Amino acid sequence: MLAIEVADRRGLAQILAIVDHAGLNIEYMYAFTEKRGDRALLVFRFTDPDAAVPVLLRNGINPVQPVELFSGG
C-alpha cells in the first residue's frame, strides 16, 4: 500500500488521471478525514506498487514514508 499526500482540492482527480494514463490498476483506496496542514491523505493499494512508485514520482507525487504516517509528519 502507498500513502500519498495531495492538495486538498481535486487531488484525487489528478492522481486518478495519472494512474489511468499509465495503465496502473488500483485494487482499493482509502481517504483519511484528518488533514495534514493543507494536504489530504490518500492510501492506495495498487496491483503492482513497484510500477506505481516511479510513475507517481515522475509526476511530482511523493508517497509518504511509513514513519511520517505514524508520527504525525
Residue pairs with C-beta under 8 A, 6 or more apart in sequence:
1 43
1 44
1 45
1 49
2 43
2 44
2 45
2 46
2 49
2 52
2 53
2 56
2 63
3 41
3 42
3 43
3 44
3 63
3 64
3 66
3 69
4 15
4 41
4 42
4 43
4 44
4 56
4 61
4 62
4 63
4 64
5 36
5 39
5 40
5 41
5 42
5 62
5 64
6 12
6 14
6 15
6 39
6 40
6 42
6 61
7 38
7 39
7 40
8 35
8 38
8 39
8 40
11 40
11 42
12 31
12 42
14 61
15 42
15 44
15 56
15 61
18 55
18 56
18 59
18 61
19 26
19 52
19 55
22 51
22 52
22 55
24 46
24 47
24 48
24 51
24 52
24 55
25 46
25 47
25 48
26 44
26 45
26 46
26 47
27 45
27 46
27 47
28 44
28 45
29 42
29 43
29 44
29 45
30 42
30 43
31 40
31 41
31 42
31 43
32 40
32 41
32 42
32 43
34 41
35 41
36 73
41 64
41 69
44 52
46 52
53 63
56 62
56 63
64 73
